[in-house]
Amino acid sequence: MISKPLSRRSTLGLLSAALMTPFAAIPALADGWTADNPLKVALVLHGNLGDKSFFDSAAAGMAQAEKELPVKVKIIEAGYDKTKWQPALADAADGGYDVVIAGTFDMTPYITALATEYPDVKFIDFDDSPDFTGGAFPNVLAVMYGTSTAGYLAGYAAAKLSKTGVLAEVVGMDFPTVTDFKVGFDQGAMAANPNIKILSTVAGTFSDPAKGKEIALAQFAQGADVIFPIAGSTGIGALQAAKENGKLAVGVDSDQATIFAASDPAQADVIFTSVEKKVGQSLFLALKGTIDGTQKYGVRELLGLKDGAVGISKNAYYEKLVPADIRAEVDALEAKIVSGELVPDTAMK
């Protein structure tokens, strides 16, 4: 049930929804958006900015959109209290915005309920997808990421760099959009070293840095010398443990070494690459397509390495910490994945 009275209705929107052909993905309507008549967008985060990962990436995409497109964005931080997520999204849907953006499986049930109630509002659901069977939710765009394609490259490099032959992973929760990172990372590591040992622990949370650090320390005690936290803010604690114990790390979602470079150079120095889920870039492109009328809604888009939606960070830290011969091997594998010659396993179905 929607807790907030849903007062904003559009006869035109209801008529459009009624006329939509089942099974047909429809393009967004180009409405002549200009600097004087910008597309009004709300990004609703079920958390807070400052995670140096997922939410910050989405916010960066909004900043790019405001800079380069006729767009006006409001970012709503709903925090980590789950009781506030649905009301925050409902407020946005009822707030006169043309596009409302939210993401992950936590928010999808709220998005689908509100999309039905507000057919004149477009919704972008990133990192998860509703069931579009039968032409359902024609005003929703689902953007998902095939992160195993980039995870494979990071896993390969990690196994090549490991001196102990033991890698570690801290997984926030065990569901496909998270485990897809792990599936690719593990496969790439095994390709580099069939005898590699991978310690993997599910934290059960994305918002507990202390727990992430505790898990990482236990894994280092078991011989791990490279760690891959796939755990949002929980992963920040694992990165801190790597810094304090002279271990290498793989960042996640954003180019975390570059993010830490100014505020914590010692932290940046141990992150040899990151598996980037380019949330911000994908949202920017979705808004650009919405404005020019080319972006389809009522569809699920699964984007990977060949689409430029995921990748690994090849920055100064990568150049410094990864020897040239390993970088060359990674480049060759990347080319094979982009061409389709190499198809990493995936948790995304």
N, C-alpha and C positions, 0 to 999 in steps of 0.2 A: 504494500500500500504506500502511496505517496503521502507523506505527512503534511506537506504544505499545500494549501488550496491552490489549484492550478487555474489561474484566472486568465492568462494570456492565450488567446485562441486566434486563429486566422482562418476565415472562411475559404480564402484562396488556398491556404495550405491543406485544409481538409479535402477540398475538391481535388487538388493535385494528387494527394495520397490515394484518393478513391480511383483516380484515372490511371494510376500506375499499373503497367502490365506485369502480372506475376512472372517471376524468374528473370525479368529484364533489369539489369543494372542501369540506372539512369545517370546522365551527367548532371553536375551542378548547373544551375542557371546563372549565367553571367548577367549581373544586374547593374553594370556600369559603375562599379566601385571606384571612387576617386579619393584624393586627399581630403576633399571637402565632404565626401560621403563614404567614409571608410567602412570596410567590413568589420563588424563588431564581434570580437572573439573573447571567450572566457576560457582560461586554462584552470581547471580545478585539480589541485594536487591533494591526494589523500596522504599527506605528510607535510614536510616543510622544505623550503629551499635550504641549501647549505650542505646537502648530502654528498657533494662533489661527485655525483654519479647520475642516477636516473632522472631525478627531478630537475637538477641543474641543467642537464642536457635539454630537457623539454623547454625550460625557461630561455635557454640560449636560442633555441629555434624561434621563440616568440620575439626575442629582441631582434633577430635577423629579419623577421617578417615586418616588424614595425619600421625597421630601417629601410627596407627595400620594396615594401608593398603598401598599398593603401589599406592599412589594417590598424585598428586600435585594439589593444589587448589589455585585459585585466587578469592578473594572476591571483587566484584565490587559494590560500594555504589552509586546508581544512585540518591539518595536524594529524596526530596519530590516534586520536580518540575516534574509534569506529562509529560511535553514535552521531558524530558530526558530519560524516561523509555524505550521506544521502541528503540531509537538509542543505548542505553547501551546494551540491549539484542541482537540487531542486530550485534553489534561489537563482542559480545561473540560468537554468532553463527558462525561468519566469522573469528574467531580468532584461529582456530586450536584446539579447545577443543573437547574432546570425549563426554563429558556430560555437558550440560548447565542446571542449576537449577534456577528456579524462582517460585514465589508462589502468591497465592490469585487470586481472580476474576479479579483484575486489570491487571494482566499480561497474563492471559490465551489467550486472542485474539492475542497477540503478539507471544506467544509460538506456537499457532497452525499455524499461517501464516509462521513463520520461520521453523517450523518442516516440512512443505510441501516443502519449498525451500531447506532445508538441510536434506535430508533423511538419510545421513550418520552420522549425529549428533544425539545423544540421548538427550532427554529433560525430566526433572523431574519437574512436576507442582505440588507443594504442597499446600494443603488447598483449592484446587479447581480442577475442572475436565472439559476437553472438552467433546464433544459428540463423542463417539467412534463407533457410529452406522455404520454398513457396513464395518467395518475394518478400519475406518479412523484413522489417526495419529498412525501408528504402531510403530513409534519411540518415542512415548510419554508415560511416566508413570505418572498417577495421584495418589497422595497420599492424602487421606482425613481422617479426624479424627472425631470419634463419641464422642464428648466431653460431650454430655448429660449424658453418663454413669458415668463420674467422677463428673460432675456438680451436679448430684443427691446427691452424698455423701457430697459435700461441703454445699449444701443447707440444708441438714438434720442437719448437725453440726451447721450451722449458726443459724437456727431456735431454736435449743436447747440452744444455748449460749445467744441468744437475751433476754435481760431483759425487753425491751419495747414492744416486739411483732411486731416490725417494721424493715424490712430489706430494703436495697437500692441497686440499680444496676445502673451503668453508662454503656450504650451500645454504642460502637463506631459508628456502622451503623447497619441497620436492614436488614441483609441477613443471609441465613442459617448457614454459617460457624461461624458466631458470635452468632446468636440467639440459636444455639444448646446448647451452654453453659447455656444460660438463661432458656431454656425449662427444662433441667435436674435440674438446681438449684431450679427453682420454684417448680417443682414436689417434689423434696426431702424436701424442706422447708415445703410444705403443708402436706407431710407425717408425719413430726415431730410435726407440729402444724397446724391443719386445720384452725385455726383462724388467722394465721400469715398475716400481711399486707406487701406487697412488692411494694415499690416505684421504678419505672423503667423509666429512661430517656434516650432517644437516643441523643447522642452528635452531630452526623453527621460528626465526624472527629476522626482520630486516632493520630493526631499530635498536639494537643492543650492542654497542661497540665493546663493552666489557666482556660480553659472552664471546664475541668474535676473537678477542685477544686471548681469552682463556683457552679456546679451542686450538688456536694457532700455536700457543706455547706447548700444549700437549703433543701436537703433531711434530713440532721441531724436536721435542724430546725423543720422538720415535725415529729421528734421522732425516726428516724432510728438510731440504735446503731451498726449495722453491715453493711458494704458496700462491694459490689462485682463489681469492675470496669472491664469491658470486652472491653477495649478501647485502647490498645497499649499505646503510650506515653500520650494520653489524660488521661488515667487511673492513670498515675503517680501523677497527680494533685489531684485526688480523694484520693489516698493513703496518700498524704501529709495532706490533710484535716482531714483524720482519725487520723493521728498521732497527729496533733495539737489540736484535740478536744476530745482525749481520747476514740475514737471509735475503734472497731475491724474491720478488713478487710480480705477479701479473695483475694489472688493474682491470676494472670492469665498467662497462657502459660508456664511460667517457675516457678521454686521454688523461688519466689521473696523475701521471708524473708531471705533466705540464700544469695541471691545476694546482698541485702542491709546490711547484717550483719556487714561487715567491714567498709563501707563508711558512713552508717547512722543507727547505732544500734537502735535508738529510733523508726525509721521507721520499722525495722525488728520486733520489739517487739509487734507491733499491728497486724501483718499478721499471723493469727493462722494456715492457710494452704493456698495452692494455687491449682487451677485446672490446671494441667500441660498438655499442648499439647506438647508431646515430639517430636517436629519437628526435632531436631538435631539427636535424636536416630533413628527416622524413615529414615532420609536421609542417615545416616551412614549405616544402614542395606540395603537400596536400592543400595548404591554404592558397598557394599560388595557382594551383589547378582549379580550386574552387572559384577564385576570382575570375580566371579567364574562361571558365566553363568547361574545362577538359577533364576535371576530376570526377570520376564516377562515385556514386554512393550506392549503398545496398550491396556492397561487395567486401570481400576479405582479400587484402593484398599481403602476400608473404614475400618479403624482400630480403635478399641475401648479399653475398659478396659481389656478385656480378652487377647488382643494382646500385652498388655504392652505399647501401644502407647499413652495412656492418663492415668491419675491417679491424686490422691491428694498427696500433700507433707505431709509426716509424719516425721517431723524433730523435733528438740529440742523445737521449738516454739509451735508446735502442742502438744507435750507432756506436755508443761508447761501451755498452755492456754485452752486446751480441757480436761475436767475431764475424768478419766479412764472409767467411766460407759458409757459416750457418745462415747468415742473411741471404746469401745467394741461393741456398737450398730452399729457404722459405719463399723467396720470390718465384722460384720454379714451381713450387707447389701451388702458390697463389694463382699463377697463370693457368695451371691445369684445372683448378677449381672453377675459375672464371670461364674457361672454354668448355667445361662440362666433362673433360677427360677424367677428372677425379671428383667423385660425389661423396662427400662425408656423410656418415650416418646422421640421423636427426631424430629429435623427440617430437618434432612438429609434424602433425598429420593433417 
